[in-house]
Every structure is written in structure tokens, then in C-alpha cells.
Amino acid sequence: GERYKFSVEPAKAHESLHKYIMESGDKTEQDMFTLGSDVHTAIMKLLDEPTSDKSNNPLDDYRTLFVFDLMILREGRKDMPLSKRLGVGSGGEHRAPFYVIAGAAMAAAYRLDAGKQSSGAGLMLLDEAFNSMDQQNSLAAARFLDSIGLQMIIAAPESEHSKLAPMMSTIFELNRFAMDIDIDPILVKE
């Protein structure tokens, strides 16, 4: 019963820098390189004296200008960011949104449009797929990944067959005997 929506907003730590960058082109008498601004001085300091903590320097990584999150939307309840829900709930409840994030990122990288025929493969390799998730959440996550055009190749233990079979077209059982590997394909019927 959950839906997800990506959210992005300027990080509080770099809010003035973000505003300066966004507004610099709006003023004809001033641009980003005009001297005299406090933010311009801060930019020059970041350029001239790089900090040892490069992970928090917005000039080294623009992503630090923003806070990214995934909003969890549930009918009749207040929207909750995934970052606040972590630490609460089961492992499966934590994993489902990450499949949404990973799937959306993969679909964007492959330039897939949900519901439209694609001429290429949109492979997504998953190891220990849907681990700690119940069958209902596993099926929902797999159906979402399939609906956005991804073709899943899943590695999972034999004990997961019953949970994964409804979303698979073929299962390959791999059995190793010393240096030999036996591969048995199982075609899953509708």
C-alpha cells in the first residue's frame, strides 16, 4: 500500500551558495564572478584553500548542495521520508524502497520509458534478491522493476524458489561438485 516519490531540496549548509548560483544569471549588472559578495569570497576560499574533507565541499561534488530523499506515501497517513523511517520496521520494509531507487536509477541510465517497447536490454543483476522480504513485498518490488522495463537476473538460494517463481520465466539451478558445475534450467509455467 505504499507509493514512493523522489525529493530533492537545497542543503541547509550550502543554501546561500545554491541561492547565489541560481540567482547570479538573473541580474544583468552582476554575474557569478563579480567580486564583493560574501558568497563570492566563500567560493574563492573553497577554490584557494580546499578543505581536507572533500566529501563536504560543494565545488568538489555538486551533490552536497542538495539533500536527496525518498518520500513514502501512504493513504490516510502523513508522508514520511525514507531517511526518517530507517531504524523502524523490519528489514524487508527497509529494502523495498531501495529496489525502487535502484530500479529508477537503472531505468534512467538505460533511458527506458515505462510501458514503451525498448530496443535494448535493461539488465539488472541482483544478488541475494529480496532477502528478508516477505513474498508480497518481493512480488511488488519485482513487478515494479519489470514494469519499468528492467530484465532481472537474480541470484538467490534454493529456499527462495517459492517466493521468486511467480516473477521468473526461467530458473537455473547451479550445483557444484568439486570443480564441476551442473546447470539445470527450469522453465516456469504461467
C-alpha positions in Angstrom: 0.0 0.0 0.0 3.0 2.3 -0.4 3.9 4.6 -3.2 7.3 6.5 -3.5 8.3 9.9 -4.7 11.8 11.3 -5.0 12.5 14.6 -3.3 15.4 17.0 -3.5 16.0 20.3 -1.8 19.0 22.6 -1.2 21.1 21.5 1.7 20.9 24.0 4.7 24.7 24.1 4.9 25.1 25.4 1.4 21.8 27.2 1.0 23.4 30.6 0.4 25.8 29.2 -2.2 22.9 27.5 -4.0 20.9 30.7 -4.0 23.9 32.7 -5.3 24.4 30.3 -8.2 20.7 30.2 -9.1 20.2 34.0 -9.0 23.5 35.1 -10.5 22.2 34.9 -14.1 19.1 36.9 -13.2 20.8 40.2 -12.6 22.3 41.9 -15.6 24.6 44.1 -13.5 26.1 41.1 -11.6 27.2 37.6 -12.5 28.7 34.7 -10.7 32.2 36.1 -11.0 31.5 39.6 -9.7 33.7 40.5 -6.7 32.4 41.9 -3.4 29.8 39.3 -2.4 30.2 37.3 0.9 29.3 34.1 -1.1 31.8 35.0 -3.8 34.5 35.3 -1.1 33.5 31.9 0.3 33.7 30.4 -3.2 37.2 31.8 -3.7 38.2 30.5 -0.3 37.0 27.0 -1.2 38.9 27.2 -4.5 42.1 28.6 -3.0 42.1 26.6 0.3 40.5 23.2 -0.3 39.4 21.5 2.9 40.7 18.1 3.9 37.0 17.0 4.0 36.4 16.8 0.2 33.1 15.0 0.8 31.5 18.2 2.0 33.0 20.6 -0.5 30.2 21.6 -3.0 32.9 22.6 -5.5 34.3 19.1 -5.5 30.9 17.4 -5.5 27.8 19.3 -6.5 25.6 16.7 -4.9 26.5 18.1 -1.5 24.4 21.2 -2.5 21.3 19.1 -2.1 19.6 16.7 0.3 18.1 13.7 -1.5 15.4 11.5 -0.1 12.6 9.2 -1.0 9.1 10.1 0.3 6.9 7.2 1.3 3.3 8.0 0.5 0.6 6.0 2.3 -3.1 6.8 2.1 -4.5 8.3 5.3 -1.1 8.9 6.8 1.4 11.8 6.6 4.1 11.4 4.0 7.3 10.1 5.6 10.9 10.4 4.2 12.8 7.2 4.0 15.6 8.7 6.0 13.3 9.0 9.0 11.9 5.5 8.6 15.3 3.8 8.7 15.7 2.1 12.1 12.0 1.5 12.4 10.3 -1.6 10.9 11.5 -4.9 9.5 14.5 -5.4 7.2 12.0 -6.0 4.3 10.3 -2.7 4.9 13.7 -1.0 4.6 14.7 -2.9 1.4 11.6 -2.3 -0.7 12.3 1.4 -1.2 15.9 0.7 -2.2 14.6 -1.5 -5.0 12.5 1.4 -6.2 15.6 3.7 -6.0 17.9 1.3 -7.7 15.3 0.4 -10.4 14.5 4.0 -11.2 18.3 4.8 -11.4 18.9 1.8 -13.7 15.9 2.7 -15.9 17.1 6.3 -16.2 20.6 5.1 -17.1 19.2 2.8 -19.8 16.8 5.5 -20.9 13.8 3.2 -20.5 10.3 4.6 -20.7 7.8 2.6 -18.6 5.2 0.9 -20.9 7.1 1.6 -24.1 9.0 -1.1 -26.1 12.7 -0.8 -25.8 15.2 -2.0 -28.4 18.0 -2.8 -25.9 18.4 -4.9 -22.8 17.8 -3.3 -19.5 19.6 -5.8 -17.3 19.6 -5.6 -13.6 21.7 -8.1 -11.7 20.6 -8.8 -8.2 22.5 -10.9 -5.7 20.5 -12.2 -2.6 17.5 -10.5 -4.2 14.6 -9.6 -1.9 16.4 -11.1 1.1 14.5 -10.5 4.4 11.4 -9.5 2.4 8.1 -11.4 2.5 6.5 -12.8 -0.6 4.0 -9.9 -1.1 6.7 -7.2 -0.9 9.1 -9.2 -3.0 6.5 -9.7 -5.8 5.5 -6.0 -5.6 9.2 -4.9 -5.9 9.8 -7.3 -8.8 6.7 -6.3 -10.6 7.7 -2.7 -10.3 11.2 -3.4 -11.7 9.6 -5.4 -14.6 7.0 -2.6 -15.3 9.7 0.0 -15.8 11.4 -2.2 -18.4 14.2 -3.9 -16.5 15.1 -7.5 -17.1 16.2 -9.1 -13.8 18.9 -11.7 -13.4 18.6 -12.8 -9.8 21.0 -14.9 -7.7 19.3 -16.5 -4.7 19.4 -19.7 -2.6 17.1 -22.6 -3.4 15.0 -21.8 -0.4 13.8 -18.7 -2.2 12.3 -20.6 -5.2 8.7 -20.5 -4.0 8.9 -16.7 -3.4 10.6 -15.9 -6.7 8.9 -18.4 -9.0 5.8 -16.2 -9.8 8.1 -13.5 -11.2 10.5 -15.7 -13.1 10.4 -17.2 -16.6 13.4 -19.5 -16.1 15.3 -20.6 -13.1 18.8 -22.1 -13.4 19.8 -24.3 -10.6 23.6 -24.4 -10.2 25.1 -27.3 -8.4 28.9 -27.6 -7.8 30.6 -30.9 -7.4 34.3 -30.3 -6.7 35.5 -28.5 -9.9 32.4 -29.3 -12.0 29.3 -27.2 -12.1 26.0 -28.7 -13.2 23.4 -26.3 -14.6 19.7 -27.4 -14.7 17.2 -25.0 -16.3 13.7 -25.0 -15.0 11.1 -23.3 -17.2 8.4 -21.7 -15.1 4.9 -22.1 -16.5 2.3 -19.3 -16.3 
